[in-house]
Amino acid sequence: RYSYVAERSGRPARRLFDLAKDPYQMKAIPRESIDKDLLASLEGQLRQWLAKTKDPFQLA
């Protein structure tokens, strides 16, 4: 249901989209509106995936 984006550019480093309400990822959910447990879970999943795949991308 969600897309969690971590990137290195001029934009905010991390963004979360609700794909049920915004399937084209046009408007990120405001950080203050995000459930902290959901955010921690998604970031943990991303860190596990990066480690498992030996991806060199470093989360700040």
PDB file of N, CA, C and O in Angstrom:
ATOM      1  N   ARG A   1       0.803  -1.197   0.000  1.00  0.00           N
ATOM      2  CA  ARG A   1       0.000   0.000   0.000  1.00  0.00           C
ATOM      3  C   ARG A   1       0.848   1.264   0.000  1.00  0.00           C
ATOM      4  O   ARG A   1       0.394   2.315  -0.453  1.00  0.00           O
ATOM      5  N   TYR A   2       2.073   1.173   0.502  1.00  0.00           N
ATOM      6  CA  TYR A   2       2.919   2.357   0.599  1.00  0.00           C
ATOM      7  C   TYR A   2       4.172   2.220  -0.254  1.00  0.00           C
ATOM      8  O   TYR A   2       4.639   1.116  -0.534  1.00  0.00           O
ATOM      9  N   SER A   3       4.699   3.362  -0.656  1.00  0.00           N
ATOM     10  CA  SER A   3       5.987   3.426  -1.333  1.00  0.00           C
ATOM     11  C   SER A   3       6.873   4.339  -0.491  1.00  0.00           C
ATOM     12  O   SER A   3       6.555   5.508  -0.275  1.00  0.00           O
ATOM     13  N   TYR A   4       7.982   3.787  -0.024  1.00  0.00           N
ATOM     14  CA  TYR A   4       8.930   4.537   0.803  1.00  0.00           C
ATOM     15  C   TYR A   4      10.144   4.840  -0.060  1.00  0.00           C
ATOM     16  O   TYR A   4      10.795   3.926  -0.567  1.00  0.00           O
ATOM     17  N   VAL A   5      10.447   6.109  -0.226  1.00  0.00           N
ATOM     18  CA  VAL A   5      11.509   6.538  -1.129  1.00  0.00           C
ATOM     19  C   VAL A   5      12.644   7.170  -0.329  1.00  0.00           C
ATOM     20  O   VAL A   5      12.427   8.085   0.465  1.00  0.00           O
ATOM     21  N   ALA A   6      13.842   6.673  -0.549  1.00  0.00           N
ATOM     22  CA  ALA A   6      15.045   7.272   0.035  1.00  0.00           C
ATOM     23  C   ALA A   6      15.957   7.621  -1.129  1.00  0.00           C
ATOM     24  O   ALA A   6      16.282   6.763  -1.950  1.00  0.00           O
ATOM     25  N   GLU A   7      16.366   8.874  -1.201  1.00  0.00           N
ATOM     26  CA  GLU A   7      17.196   9.296  -2.321  1.00  0.00           C
ATOM     27  C   GLU A   7      18.195  10.349  -1.889  1.00  0.00           C
ATOM     28  O   GLU A   7      18.085  10.940  -0.815  1.00  0.00           O
ATOM     29  N   ARG A   8      19.154  10.565  -2.737  1.00  0.00           N
ATOM     30  CA  ARG A   8      20.135  11.625  -2.510  1.00  0.00           C
ATOM     31  C   ARG A   8      20.014  12.620  -3.649  1.00  0.00           C
ATOM     32  O   ARG A   8      20.474  12.381  -4.766  1.00  0.00           O
ATOM     33  N   SER A   9      19.394  13.718  -3.342  1.00  0.00           N
ATOM     34  CA  SER A   9      19.235  14.793  -4.323  1.00  0.00           C
ATOM     35  C   SER A   9      18.844  16.047  -3.565  1.00  0.00           C
ATOM     36  O   SER A   9      18.970  16.099  -2.342  1.00  0.00           O
ATOM     37  N   GLY A  10      18.376  17.047  -4.271  1.00  0.00           N
ATOM     38  CA  GLY A  10      17.964  18.277  -3.625  1.00  0.00           C
ATOM     39  C   GLY A  10      16.634  18.165  -2.895  1.00  0.00           C
ATOM     40  O   GLY A  10      16.264  19.056  -2.130  1.00  0.00           O
ATOM     41  N   ARG A  11      15.911  17.070  -3.131  1.00  0.00           N
ATOM     42  CA  ARG A  11      14.609  16.869  -2.480  1.00  0.00           C
ATOM     43  C   ARG A  11      14.806  16.329  -1.062  1.00  0.00           C
ATOM     44  O   ARG A  11      15.918  15.969  -0.677  1.00  0.00           O
ATOM     45  N   PRO A  12      13.718  16.275  -0.289  1.00  0.00           N
ATOM     46  CA  PRO A  12      13.839  15.627   1.014  1.00  0.00           C
ATOM     47  C   PRO A  12      14.378  14.205   0.836  1.00  0.00           C
ATOM     48  O   PRO A  12      14.006  13.504  -0.104  1.00  0.00           O
ATOM     49  N   ALA A  13      15.242  13.800   1.731  1.00  0.00           N
ATOM     50  CA  ALA A  13      15.927  12.513   1.604  1.00  0.00           C
ATOM     51  C   ALA A  13      14.970  11.325   1.642  1.00  0.00           C
ATOM     52  O   ALA A  13      15.221  10.319   0.977  1.00  0.00           O
ATOM     53  N   ARG A  14      13.893  11.415   2.393  1.00  0.00           N
ATOM     54  CA  ARG A  14      12.949  10.307   2.497  1.00  0.00           C
ATOM     55  C   ARG A  14      11.531  10.827   2.331  1.00  0.00           C
ATOM     56  O   ARG A  14      11.149  11.856   2.888  1.00  0.00           O
ATOM     57  N   ARG A  15      10.761  10.076   1.542  1.00  0.00           N
ATOM     58  CA  ARG A  15       9.358  10.442   1.331  1.00  0.00           C
ATOM     59  C   ARG A  15       8.512   9.183   1.365  1.00  0.00           C
ATOM     60  O   ARG A  15       8.984   8.095   1.032  1.00  0.00           O
ATOM     61  N   LEU A  16       7.254   9.337   1.770  1.00  0.00           N
ATOM     62  CA  LEU A  16       6.321   8.220   1.839  1.00  0.00           C
ATOM     63  C   LEU A  16       5.073   8.581   1.045  1.00  0.00           C
ATOM     64  O   LEU A  16       4.531   9.679   1.173  1.00  0.00           O
ATOM     65  N   PHE A  17       4.626   7.631   0.218  1.00  0.00           N
ATOM     66  CA  PHE A  17       3.425   7.824  -0.588  1.00  0.00           C
ATOM     67  C   PHE A  17       2.413   6.738  -0.251  1.00  0.00           C
ATOM     68  O   PHE A  17       2.786   5.587  -0.021  1.00  0.00           O
ATOM     69  N   ASP A  18       1.139   7.100  -0.223  1.00  0.00           N
ATOM     70  CA  ASP A  18       0.044   6.147  -0.042  1.00  0.00           C
ATOM     71  C   ASP A  18      -0.450   5.774  -1.434  1.00  0.00           C
ATOM     72  O   ASP A  18      -1.149   6.555  -2.079  1.00  0.00           O
ATOM     73  N   LEU A  19      -0.088   4.587  -1.894  1.00  0.00           N
ATOM     74  CA  LEU A  19      -0.415   4.183  -3.262  1.00  0.00           C
ATOM     75  C   LEU A  19      -1.904   3.956  -3.481  1.00  0.00           C
ATOM     76  O   LEU A  19      -2.369   3.998  -4.620  1.00  0.00           O
ATOM     77  N   ALA A  20      -2.660   3.715  -2.414  1.00  0.00           N
ATOM     78  CA  ALA A  20      -4.108   3.552  -2.553  1.00  0.00           C
ATOM     79  C   ALA A  20      -4.767   4.894  -2.893  1.00  0.00           C
ATOM     80  O   ALA A  20      -5.728   4.944  -3.660  1.00  0.00           O
ATOM     81  N   LYS A  21      -4.245   5.968  -2.322  1.00  0.00           N
ATOM     82  CA  LYS A  21      -4.812   7.300  -2.553  1.00  0.00           C
ATOM     83  C   LYS A  21      -4.071   8.086  -3.632  1.00  0.00           C
ATOM     84  O   LYS A  21      -4.633   8.997  -4.240  1.00  0.00           O
ATOM     85  N   ASP A  22      -2.829   7.735  -3.862  1.00  0.00           N
ATOM     86  CA  ASP A  22      -1.970   8.489  -4.778  1.00  0.00           C
ATOM     87  C   ASP A  22      -1.099   7.516  -5.581  1.00  0.00           C
ATOM     88  O   ASP A  22       0.112   7.450  -5.372  1.00  0.00           O
ATOM     89  N   PRO A  23      -1.716   6.759  -6.501  1.00  0.00           N
ATOM     90  CA  PRO A  23      -0.972   5.714  -7.211  1.00  0.00           C
ATOM     91  C   PRO A  23       0.163   6.230  -8.098  1.00  0.00           C
ATOM     92  O   PRO A  23       1.066   5.471  -8.448  1.00  0.00           O
ATOM     93  N   TYR A  24       0.125   7.506  -8.462  1.00  0.00           N
ATOM     94  CA  TYR A  24       1.181   8.060  -9.309  1.00  0.00           C
ATOM     95  C   TYR A  24       2.269   8.772  -8.504  1.00  0.00           C
ATOM     96  O   TYR A  24       3.169   9.387  -9.077  1.00  0.00           O
ATOM     97  N   GLN A  25       2.185   8.687  -7.191  1.00  0.00           N
ATOM     98  CA  GLN A  25       3.191   9.253  -6.286  1.00  0.00           C
ATOM     99  C   GLN A  25       3.465  10.726  -6.585  1.00  0.00           C
ATOM    100  O   GLN A  25       4.608  11.138  -6.785  1.00  0.00           O
ATOM    101  N   MET A  26       2.398  11.496  -6.609  1.00  0.00           N
ATOM    102  CA  MET A  26       2.513  12.918  -6.920  1.00  0.00           C
ATOM    103  C   MET A  26       2.665  13.786  -5.668  1.00  0.00           C
ATOM    104  O   MET A  26       3.251  14.868  -5.723  1.00  0.00           O
ATOM    105  N   LYS A  27       2.128  13.299  -4.526  1.00  0.00           N
ATOM    106  CA  LYS A  27       2.166  14.111  -3.312  1.00  0.00           C
ATOM    107  C   LYS A  27       2.552  13.232  -2.130  1.00  0.00           C
ATOM    108  O   LYS A  27       1.803  12.339  -1.732  1.00  0.00           O
ATOM    109  N   ALA A  28       3.718  13.494  -1.581  1.00  0.00           N
ATOM    110  CA  ALA A  28       4.188  12.726  -0.427  1.00  0.00           C
ATOM    111  C   ALA A  28       3.336  13.046   0.799  1.00  0.00           C
ATOM    112  O   ALA A  28       2.809  14.150   0.937  1.00  0.00           O
ATOM    113  N   ILE A  29       3.216  12.067   1.675  1.00  0.00           N
ATOM    114  CA  ILE A  29       2.509  12.266   2.941  1.00  0.00           C
ATOM    115  C   ILE A  29       3.383  13.173   3.807  1.00  0.00           C
ATOM    116  O   ILE A  29       4.578  12.914   3.946  1.00  0.00           O
ATOM    117  N   PRO A  30       2.815  14.228   4.392  1.00  0.00           N
ATOM    118  CA  PRO A  30       3.615  15.099   5.265  1.00  0.00           C
ATOM    119  C   PRO A  30       4.211  14.294   6.423  1.00  0.00           C
ATOM    120  O   PRO A  30       3.527  13.478   7.041  1.00  0.00           O
ATOM    121  N   ARG A  31       5.470  14.530   6.701  1.00  0.00           N
ATOM    122  CA  ARG A  31       6.186  13.743   7.714  1.00  0.00           C
ATOM    123  C   ARG A  31       5.461  13.733   9.064  1.00  0.00           C
ATOM    124  O   ARG A  31       5.437  12.704   9.739  1.00  0.00           O
ATOM    125  N   GLU A  32       4.886  14.836   9.454  1.00  0.00           N
ATOM    126  CA  GLU A  32       4.209  14.899  10.756  1.00  0.00           C
ATOM    127  C   GLU A  32       2.920  14.075  10.778  1.00  0.00           C
ATOM    128  O   GLU A  32       2.388  13.801  11.854  1.00  0.00           O
ATOM    129  N   SER A  33       2.412  13.676   9.612  1.00  0.00           N
ATOM    130  CA  SER A  33       1.191  12.871   9.529  1.00  0.00           C
ATOM    131  C   SER A  33       1.463  11.370   9.471  1.00  0.00           C
ATOM    132  O   SER A  33       0.529  10.570   9.518  1.00  0.00           O
ATOM    133  N   ILE A  34       2.728  10.985   9.372  1.00  0.00           N
ATOM    134  CA  ILE A  34       3.081   9.574   9.215  1.00  0.00           C
ATOM    135  C   ILE A  34       3.141   8.890  10.572  1.00  0.00           C
ATOM    136  O   ILE A  34       3.725   9.415  11.520  1.00  0.00           O
ATOM    137  N   ASP A  35       2.530   7.717  10.654  1.00  0.00           N
ATOM    138  CA  ASP A  35       2.601   6.905  11.864  1.00  0.00           C
ATOM    139  C   ASP A  35       4.064   6.513  12.094  1.00  0.00           C
ATOM    140  O   ASP A  35       4.700   5.942  11.209  1.00  0.00           O
ATOM    141  N   LYS A  36       4.587   6.815  13.263  1.00  0.00           N
ATOM    142  CA  LYS A  36       6.008   6.582  13.554  1.00  0.00           C
ATOM    143  C   LYS A  36       6.373   5.101  13.491  1.00  0.00           C
ATOM    144  O   LYS A  36       7.476   4.757  13.064  1.00  0.00           O
ATOM    145  N   ASP A  37       5.463   4.221  13.909  1.00  0.00           N
ATOM    146  CA  ASP A  37       5.733   2.782  13.836  1.00  0.00           C
ATOM    147  C   ASP A  37       5.810   2.314  12.388  1.00  0.00           C
ATOM    148  O   ASP A  37       6.652   1.482  12.048  1.00  0.00           O
ATOM    149  N   LEU A  38       4.942   2.839  11.538  1.00  0.00           N
ATOM    150  CA  LEU A  38       4.974   2.492  10.117  1.00  0.00           C
ATOM    151  C   LEU A  38       6.290   2.948   9.499  1.00  0.00           C
ATOM    152  O   LEU A  38       6.929   2.195   8.765  1.00  0.00           O
ATOM    153  N   LEU A  39       6.690   4.167   9.793  1.00  0.00           N
ATOM    154  CA  LEU A  39       7.936   4.702   9.256  1.00  0.00           C
ATOM    155  C   LEU A  39       9.132   3.866   9.709  1.00  0.00           C
ATOM    156  O   LEU A  39      10.014   3.562   8.907  1.00  0.00           O
ATOM    157  N   ALA A  40       9.166   3.498  10.976  1.00  0.00           N
ATOM    158  CA  ALA A  40      10.264   2.677  11.496  1.00  0.00           C
ATOM    159  C   ALA A  40      10.282   1.309  10.827  1.00  0.00           C
ATOM    160  O   ALA A  40      11.350   0.782  10.514  1.00  0.00           O
ATOM    161  N   SER A  41       9.109   0.734  10.607  1.00  0.00           N
ATOM    162  CA  SER A  41       9.018  -0.571   9.954  1.00  0.00           C
ATOM    163  C   SER A  41       9.527  -0.508   8.518  1.00  0.00           C
ATOM    164  O   SER A  41      10.307  -1.362   8.097  1.00  0.00           O
ATOM    165  N   LEU A  42       9.094   0.489   7.772  1.00  0.00           N
ATOM    166  CA  LEU A  42       9.517   0.619   6.378  1.00  0.00           C
ATOM    167  C   LEU A  42      11.015   0.892   6.268  1.00  0.00           C
ATOM    168  O   LEU A  42      11.687   0.352   5.389  1.00  0.00           O
ATOM    169  N   GLU A  43      11.532   1.724   7.156  1.00  0.00           N
ATOM    170  CA  GLU A  43      12.969   1.995   7.117  1.00  0.00           C
ATOM    171  C   GLU A  43      13.755   0.740   7.482  1.00  0.00           C
ATOM    172  O   GLU A  43      14.801   0.472   6.891  1.00  0.00           O
ATOM    173  N   GLY A  44      13.267  -0.022   8.439  1.00  0.00           N
ATOM    174  CA  GLY A  44      13.921  -1.278   8.802  1.00  0.00           C
ATOM    175  C   GLY A  44      13.932  -2.259   7.643  1.00  0.00           C
ATOM    176  O   GLY A  44      14.939  -2.922   7.393  1.00  0.00           O
ATOM    177  N   GLN A  45      12.814  -2.351   6.938  1.00  0.00           N
ATOM    178  CA  GLN A  45      12.741  -3.241   5.772  1.00  0.00           C
ATOM    179  C   GLN A  45      13.732  -2.800   4.693  1.00  0.00           C
ATOM    180  O   GLN A  45      14.386  -3.631   4.063  1.00  0.00           O
ATOM    181  N   LEU A  46      13.835  -1.495   4.490  1.00  0.00           N
ATOM    182  CA  LEU A  46      14.771  -0.984   3.492  1.00  0.00           C
ATOM    183  C   LEU A  46      16.209  -1.303   3.894  1.00  0.00           C
ATOM    184  O   LEU A  46      17.006  -1.734   3.060  1.00  0.00           O
ATOM    185  N   ARG A  47      16.542  -1.095   5.161  1.00  0.00           N
ATOM    186  CA  ARG A  47      17.903  -1.399   5.631  1.00  0.00           C
ATOM    187  C   ARG A  47      18.226  -2.887   5.458  1.00  0.00           C
ATOM    188  O   ARG A  47      19.336  -3.241   5.061  1.00  0.00           O
ATOM    189  N   GLN A  48      17.260  -3.749   5.755  1.00  0.00           N
ATOM    190  CA  GLN A  48      17.463  -5.189   5.579  1.00  0.00           C
ATOM    191  C   GLN A  48      17.691  -5.518   4.107  1.00  0.00           C
ATOM    192  O   GLN A  48      18.576  -6.308   3.779  1.00  0.00           O
ATOM    193  N   TRP A  49      16.908  -4.925   3.228  1.00  0.00           N
ATOM    194  CA  TRP A  49      17.048  -5.182   1.793  1.00  0.00           C
ATOM    195  C   TRP A  49      18.416  -4.716   1.285  1.00  0.00           C
ATOM    196  O   TRP A  49      19.069  -5.416   0.511  1.00  0.00           O
ATOM    197  N   LEU A  50      18.840  -3.534   1.724  1.00  0.00           N
ATOM    198  CA  LEU A  50      20.147  -3.025   1.310  1.00  0.00           C
ATOM    199  C   LEU A  50      21.262  -3.961   1.765  1.00  0.00           C
ATOM    200  O   LEU A  50      22.200  -4.219   1.012  1.00  0.00           O
ATOM    201  N   ALA A  51      21.164  -4.468   2.990  1.00  0.00           N
ATOM    202  CA  ALA A  51      22.178  -5.393   3.507  1.00  0.00           C
ATOM    203  C   ALA A  51      22.135  -6.721   2.758  1.00  0.00           C
ATOM    204  O   ALA A  51      23.174  -7.254   2.370  1.00  0.00           O
ATOM    205  N   LYS A  52      20.939  -7.248   2.558  1.00  0.00           N
ATOM    206  CA  LYS A  52      20.780  -8.549   1.895  1.00  0.00           C
ATOM    207  C   LYS A  52      21.322  -8.524   0.468  1.00  0.00           C
ATOM    208  O   LYS A  52      21.951  -9.482   0.021  1.00  0.00           O
ATOM    209  N   THR A  53      21.078  -7.437  -0.236  1.00  0.00           N
ATOM    210  CA  THR A  53      21.498  -7.340  -1.636  1.00  0.00           C
ATOM    211  C   THR A  53      22.890  -6.719  -1.793  1.00  0.00           C
ATOM    212  O   THR A  53      23.389  -6.545  -2.905  1.00  0.00           O
ATOM    213  N   LYS A  54      23.503  -6.389  -0.649  1.00  0.00           N
ATOM    214  CA  LYS A  54      24.827  -5.745  -0.650  1.00  0.00           C
ATOM    215  C   LYS A  54      24.837  -4.467  -1.494  1.00  0.00           C
ATOM    216  O   LYS A  54      25.813  -4.156  -2.177  1.00  0.00           O
ATOM    217  N   ASP A  55      23.741  -3.751  -1.425  1.00  0.00           N
ATOM    218  CA  ASP A  55      23.621  -2.487  -2.153  1.00  0.00           C
ATOM    219  C   ASP A  55      24.502  -1.441  -1.461  1.00  0.00           C
ATOM    220  O   ASP A  55      24.431  -1.306  -0.240  1.00  0.00           O
ATOM    221  N   PRO A  56      25.319  -0.707  -2.196  1.00  0.00           N
ATOM    222  CA  PRO A  56      26.216   0.270  -1.577  1.00  0.00           C
ATOM    223  C   PRO A  56      25.527   1.563  -1.126  1.00  0.00           C
ATOM    224  O   PRO A  56      26.159   2.399  -0.481  1.00  0.00           O
ATOM    225  N   PHE A  57      24.253   1.737  -1.453  1.00  0.00           N
ATOM    226  CA  PHE A  57      23.535   2.956  -1.057  1.00  0.00           C
ATOM    227  C   PHE A  57      23.555   3.086   0.464  1.00  0.00           C
ATOM    228  O   PHE A  57      23.235   2.134   1.177  1.00  0.00           O
ATOM    229  N   GLN A  58      23.925   4.251   0.953  1.00  0.00           N
ATOM    230  CA  GLN A  58      23.994   4.505   2.388  1.00  0.00           C
ATOM    231  C   GLN A  58      22.862   5.434   2.806  1.00  0.00           C
ATOM    232  O   GLN A  58      22.720   6.535   2.272  1.00  0.00           O
ATOM    233  N   LEU A  59      22.062   4.984   3.758  1.00  0.00           N
ATOM    234  CA  LEU A  59      21.027   5.859   4.309  1.00  0.00           C
ATOM    235  C   LEU A  59      21.691   6.836   5.266  1.00  0.00           C
ATOM    236  O   LEU A  59      22.500   6.437   6.103  1.00  0.00           O
ATOM    237  N   ALA A  60      21.359   8.087   5.150  1.00  0.00           N
ATOM    238  CA  ALA A  60      21.954   9.112   6.017  1.00  0.00           C
ATOM    239  C   ALA A  60      21.353   9.068   7.391  1.00  0.00           C
ATOM    240  O   ALA A  60      21.732   9.858   8.256  1.00  0.00           O
TER     241      ALA A  60
END
